[in-house]
Amino acid sequence: MDFEELEGLKKLIKENYKVVNSNEAISKVLSMLEEHDKAVLVEEDGKIIGVAREKDLIRAGLMTNPDETKIKNFLVKTGAFHVNELKPEKVARRFIEDSTPFVLVKLNGKFGVIYIDDFLQKIKPEFDAIVREVMSPEVITVGMNDGAAKALATMREHGISRVVVVDEANKIAGIVTGKDIIDRVISLKKDARLGYLSKKEKEKTLSIMVEGIMTTPVVTVEKDDTIAEVIDLMVENEVSSIVVARNNIPEGIVIKKDVLEHYLKKAIPKEYEVQIITKDITLDDFELEKLLDDLNKFLRRFKGSLGKAHLFVYVKKLKTYYRRTPLIHVSMRLRSDHGVFFVTGETWGVEFAAHAALNKLERQVIKDKELVLDKRVVQRFYEGVI
């Protein structure tokens, strides 16, 4: 990276961020986030130990008493770059790995942050892609008459913080986020007479239909719009996702992570690359080597049909166990010259969860109308599973 590029990144660094103590209550931090950004830095004994994200605190507020639960139990641990080590690819990777609205930068005895919107605006000139090359084709939806409880369960199942609301004709009616449900259904502000809602009261309240709490109209784009336009819409409307639609029927969705993944795919001129990102779990050397081997075998198998490809794999440990084996959620997003594919798998143990997702990915790739014409690919696939 040249001097000019480094100086350009340095200009993005800001010091207007909030720091809270790890023992602060969720309710206090959430009220702070309403006025500032979607996350705050968390310190303990004078040291920064992580980031408290709005979406994690919202989920925690649903499960616990937010006035008594400390944020230390729900923070995301993150590292920091030294200011002279900044590189666009490193910054993009950190945004993807931590899913935070900023990355932390060491500034000779103090800290600064680079906000994701500023970074996206900085790299915007690098994009010559259109939406269809970047979007995820899977749009998670709920119906207008579905309850808030179903919306929350859907978000939990897919590991997302918002769902698109559609009418009976599958046309976009609105969008609802976890924060919408907290703010408009389950108020986190303590009632002087009743205190916080009991579990039974919460369940009753969550039966409210999403039609009454959704945000409308929804910001949309079409498949042939440019990614530069998408970035501008995200920043202008202060949203993290844009729905792709045709005649108001959802065809896909673009989130900030999609944009960053596409940027890395372009910035790293390799024929194919695998990136594994974990949350709440550390893979040992054997697990990591085995997983990488399986993923690279898959990419080599479809090399002729996919062209250049980047496979992003997200491994998350859930808080459920069976005979000491954790429930693992794996999502895979394959970006290639041929298109974008997205799948998830969830079962006991990393290896089985990864294979469940990878089998889905193989089937999805083969079902693609252009790859089905390649009989050799189909034959190799079935030879591999028989």
MIVO-412937 format. One record per residue (C-alpha): z, x, y; residue in one letter. Coordinates in steps of 0.05 Angstrom, whole numbers, plus 5000, padded with zeros to 4 digits. Layout:
N
ZXYA ...
END
This chain:
386
500050005000M 498150285068D 502650345129F 499549745164E 501049285105E 508249525101L 509249405175E 506248705167G 511448535114L 517048825157K 515148345213K 516647765166L 523947975157I 528947525191K 536447545197E 537746805212N 540646615144Y 547246325122K 552446655078V 557946255043V 563746455000N 563046344925S 569245904925N 566445394974E 565644684948A 558844404932I 559643834982S 560644315040K 554644745022V 550144145012L 551843875081S 550144565109M 543444565074L 541643905107E 541644275173E 538544935151H 534445175093D 533944995019K 538545554998A 544146005023V 546646695004L 553246724966V 558247284976E 564447484937E 569248034959D 564448215015G 558348304969K 552247854962I 552347604889I 546747094890G 543446484920V 545745754920A 539545314916R 539444594939E 536444324874K 541844644831D 547444374876L 544443674874I 544643674798R 551743944799A 553743394848G 551442874798L 555343164741M 561843354776T 566243204835N 562543584890P 568743644933D 572444034879E 566944414843T 565545124869K 558545364881I 559946014843K 558445624779N 551445434801F 548646034837L 542446424819V 543347184814K 537947564852T 536448274870G 534148584935A 528649044957F 529749625004H 525549525066V 521250135052N 519749904981E 516549255002L 509949074969K 506448394970P 506048374894E 513548524888K 515347984938V 510847474903A 513947644835R 521047564862R 519346874891F 516646674823I 522446954783E 528046674825D 524746034851S 528346134917T 525845974988P 526946705009F 527547404980V 533047885000L 531448545035V 536249135046K 536149385118L 540350025121N 547249725114G 545548995125K 540748475097F 534748085119G 530547545085V 523147385079I 522046635076Y 516846375028I 512945975081D 512246605124D 509946995064F 504846465044L 502046465115Q 501647225112K 497547235048I 493446615064K 487347035085P 487247325014E 485246644985F 478146434976D 479945954920A 479545204919I 484844724893V 481744604824R 482545354809E 490045354824V 492844654810M 496644444748S 492943864715P 499343544690E 502343054740V 509242794722I 509942064744T 514541474742V 513040744757G 515140384821M 519739924780N 523140494742D 530340634759G 533041254794A 536341444729A 529541494694K 526841904752A 532642394746L 531842434670A 524442574678T 525843134728M 531043424680R 526243394620E 520643764656H 524944234698G 522343974764I 525643704828S 520843144845R 516342624812V 510342234836V 511141474838V 505141064816V 503540314816D 500839894759E 493740154774A 496240874769N 495140974843K 499941394884I 505340974916A 510241514937G 514342114915I 521742164899V 526042784897T 532942934869G 535442994940K 532642294956D 536842014900I 543142374923I 542242194997D 539841474987R 543341254923V 549441684909I 552541894974S 556342544968L 560642375028K 567542185005K 569741465015D 576741435045A 578640835002R 574940934937L 573641684933G 567641904892Y 563841434847L 566241394776S 561441544719K 560540794706K 559340654780E 554241224782K 550440934723E 550240254756K 547940544822T 542440944787L 539240304763S 536340204833I 528740224830M 525140834857V 520740384900E 526640304947G 528041044956I 521341384950M 517941745007T 511141485029T 505641635046P 504642235001V 501142865026V 494942954983T 488743394977V 482443384936E 480143874883K 474944194928D 479644314987D 481645034999T 488245364982I 488845585054A 488944845073E 494244715021V 498645265049I 498044975119D 499844275094L 505944545056M 508544905117V 506844355167E 510143805125N 515844235099E 514344065026V 513944504965S 508444114929S 501943764945I 498943224900V 491543284882V 488242604883A 481642244880R 481341524905N 488941564909N 489541694834I 493342334817P 489142874784E 493843474791G 499143804832I 499844454869V 506644774880I 508345414916K 509345774850K 502145594831D 499545924895V 503646554883L 501446604810E 494246554832H 495447094884Y 498347564831L 492547424784K 487747654839K 492048234863A 492748544794I 485748714769P 487348704695K 483248354643E 489447964622Y 496848014635E 503147684608V 509247574651Q 515747324620I 521047034666I 527946844639T 533746424665K 540846434638D 538746864579I 537247604566T 532147774512L 533748384470D 528448914457D 526448614390F 525747904418E 521748144477L 517148584436E 515848024386K 514447514440L 509747974478L 506048134413D 504947394398D 502647244469L 497847824472N 494947634404K 493546944433F 490047224494L 485847704452R 483747124407R 480946724465F 478647314506K 471247144501G 472246424523S 477646494576L 475247114612G 480547434656K 487247094643A 494447124666H 499746804623L 506346634657F 512046474609V 518646174631Y 524446194582V 530745804599K 537145724559K 540145024562L 547444864555K 546844564485T 548144934419Y 547144804345Y 551245264300R 551645774357R 544145764369T 542345544440P 537245024457L 531445384491I 526245094539H 519745484545V 514145314593S 507445684595M 502245674649R 495546004632L 491046174690R 484146394671S 476946434695D 475945804654H 481545384682G 489045264685V 493145034624F 500444834623F 505044664565V 512444644548T 516444724484G 523844604470E 527744754407T 533345194379W 532445934390G 527546334432V 522546494377E 521745774353F 521445494424A 516146004444A 511945844382H 512545094396A 509745204466A 504445704442L 501845224389N 501144684442K 497445184487L 492645364431E 491044644418R 490244484491Q 485445064502V 481244864441I 480944144463K 477844344528D 470744064527K 467344734538E 471345124488L 470344604434V 462944794435L 464845494414D 465345384339K 467546094327R 473745984369V 475445344332V 474445684264Q 478846274283R 484245804307F 484645404242Y 484246034201E 490346274238G 494545644225V 492545504152I 
END
